[in-house]
Amino acid sequence: MPAIIASEPMRRLMAMVERVARSSAIVLITGESGSGKELIARAVHHHSMRSHRPWVDLSCAALPEHLLESELFGYDKGAFSGADTHKPGLFELAHQGTIFLDEIGDLDPRMQVKLLRVLDGVPYYRLGGVKKVSVDVRVVAATNLELEVAVAEGRFRSDLYHRLSQITLRVPPLRHRTDDIAPIAHYFLAQHDAALSFSQAALDVLVTHPWPGNIRELRNVVTKAAVLAQGDIILPSDLPISPDQPRVNERAMPLDPGSNSIEGMERRMIMEALAATGGHQQKAAARLGISRRTLSRKLKLYDSEGVRAAL
């Protein structure tokens, strides 16, 4: 997968990836949806000693529990109706390589127990099997959830969380690495039509947009603009960005405590996230890419300053 990195936060993250990849430690990658967690996971595999071995990936939220178990651990002939032969699981297919478990926070509690045993090196049975299977696999997991919150609420096992988070890498949201926006936008545009280009005004709009959907949203915006543009130069009017969405350029904003400061913009984004989730703090925190504890702390600060009433 191509990696387009221009911002300092992503350069620091990739430097950490290269160091982490040399070890055999389990890696947990966190970050907002669409921020590029799979890219970082693939980079861990690419820079590891297992790079010439299999890469296997699976979204834990894409399959129901009974199918997820057979996909991960395989099954033997006769394990269930329709099992006419044995099927190796993804852990076996990833032997000596890397398995990437995306959306690990959505894993069913029973599967959490089974995964924990495998991570501890315990051999396992395929479904309907009578012979244990042992594998040598590097596990990389990713989630857009705050697993600490899930642990505190009893939705995710604390022992599995600590096992997964031997090394934690957090991918910053696109709005926190604005130097990456223009190069990535140029890349997506060239994929669609190399003859097209952005006007400077259009690039300014892209750079100052908050991108709640991160890179996935940027790709969609660029693709739509490329299709709808009436000339070879994409103008701000060609960009399908809602004008009522707040736009932010943190580098250019003053640091005074007023409403146009970073702090003021942060407050408005928090209030908008709470409004969009009906006041549900956990959902608002996930939407913002912060922990619920951080959100609660900020809300207490705003209460003390009388900010929430003013906003």
KASUL-V876963 format. One record per residue. N is the residue number from 1. PSI is psi in whole degrees, -180 to 180 (NA if undefined). Layout:
BEGIN
N_PSI + N_PSI
END
This chain:
BEGIN
1_135 + 2_139 + 3_118 + 4_109 + 5_119 + 6_-24 + 7_154 + 8_-41 + 9_-40 + 10_-32 + 11_-41 + 12_-41 + 13_-44 + 14_-33 + 15_-39 + 16_-40 + 17_-45 + 18_-37 + 19_-45 + 20_-37 + 21_-28 + 22_-18 + 23_178 + 24_12 + 25_148 + 26_141 + 27_131 + 28_124 + 29_125 + 30_161 + 31_166 + 32_158 + 33_132 + 34_7 + 35_-11 + 36_31 + 37_-38 + 38_-36 + 39_-43 + 40_-39 + 41_-44 + 42_-33 + 43_-37 + 44_-46 + 45_-43 + 46_-39 + 47_1 + 48_170 + 49_-8 + 50_10 + 51_-27 + 52_4 + 53_175 + 54_146 + 55_122 + 56_133 + 57_152 + 58_138 + 59_119 + 60_-17 + 61_-5 + 62_-17 + 63_148 + 64_164 + 65_-46 + 66_-32 + 67_-34 + 68_-41 + 69_-43 + 70_-32 + 71_-43 + 72_-43 + 73_-7 + 74_180 + 75_159 + 76_164 + 77_133 + 78_5 + 79_-30 + 80_171 + 81_125 + 82_-10 + 83_82 + 84_-10 + 85_173 + 86_150 + 87_121 + 88_145 + 89_173 + 90_-30 + 91_-41 + 92_-41 + 93_-26 + 94_9 + 95_127 + 96_4 + 97_-144 + 98_136 + 99_130 + 100_117 + 101_98 + 102_154 + 103_46 + 104_-24 + 105_-16 + 106_8 + 107_136 + 108_145 + 109_-41 + 110_-38 + 111_-29 + 112_-42 + 113_-47 + 114_-40 + 115_-40 + 116_-42 + 117_-39 + 118_-41 + 119_-28 + 120_2 + 121_14 + 122_126 + 123_152 + 124_165 + 125_142 + 126_162 + 127_127 + 128_7 + 129_161 + 130_-2 + 131_129 + 132_150 + 133_132 + 134_137 + 135_155 + 136_101 + 137_138 + 138_124 + 139_128 + 140_127 + 141_159 + 142_153 + 143_150 + 144_7 + 145_158 + 146_99 + 147_-28 + 148_-40 + 149_-43 + 150_-37 + 151_-47 + 152_-31 + 153_3 + 154_14 + 155_-11 + 156_135 + 157_133 + 158_-36 + 159_-36 + 160_-40 + 161_-47 + 162_-31 + 163_-40 + 164_-32 + 165_37 + 166_-44 + 167_128 + 168_129 + 169_125 + 170_124 + 171_121 + 172_147 + 173_160 + 174_-33 + 175_-16 + 176_4 + 177_64 + 178_-23 + 179_-17 + 180_-18 + 181_-52 + 182_-47 + 183_-39 + 184_-41 + 185_-42 + 186_-40 + 187_-48 + 188_-39 + 189_-42 + 190_-33 + 191_-35 + 192_-48 + 193_109 + 194_-16 + 195_-15 + 196_155 + 197_164 + 198_142 + 199_159 + 200_-36 + 201_-39 + 202_-41 + 203_-39 + 204_-39 + 205_-44 + 206_-44 + 207_-32 + 208_-4 + 209_143 + 210_-18 + 211_64 + 212_-26 + 213_4 + 214_-142 + 215_-34 + 216_-42 + 217_-41 + 218_-43 + 219_-45 + 220_-42 + 221_-46 + 222_-42 + 223_-46 + 224_-41 + 225_-40 + 226_-36 + 227_-39 + 228_-14 + 229_139 + 230_-8 + 231_-168 + 232_-12 + 233_124 + 234_124 + 235_165 + 236_-35 + 237_-18 + 238_-13 + 239_123 + 240_64 + 241_127 + 242_128 + 243_-18 + 244_0 + 245_136 + 246_140 + 247_144 + 248_134 + 249_93 + 250_-31 + 251_-29 + 252_-2 + 253_140 + 254_160 + 255_19 + 256_161 + 257_7 + 258_-179 + 259_-17 + 260_5 + 261_172 + 262_-42 + 263_-41 + 264_-43 + 265_-39 + 266_-42 + 267_-45 + 268_-41 + 269_-38 + 270_-44 + 271_-37 + 272_-39 + 273_-40 + 274_-40 + 275_-39 + 276_-24 + 277_15 + 278_29 + 279_6 + 280_109 + 281_-39 + 282_-45 + 283_-39 + 284_-41 + 285_-43 + 286_-38 + 287_-36 + 288_-15 + 289_28 + 290_169 + 291_158 + 292_-35 + 293_-42 + 294_-43 + 295_-45 + 296_-41 + 297_-42 + 298_-39 + 299_-38 + 300_-39 + 301_-43 + 302_-38 + 303_-42 + 304_-27 + 305_-5 + 306_21 + 307_-40 + 308_-39 + 309_-39 + 310_-35 + 311_NA
END
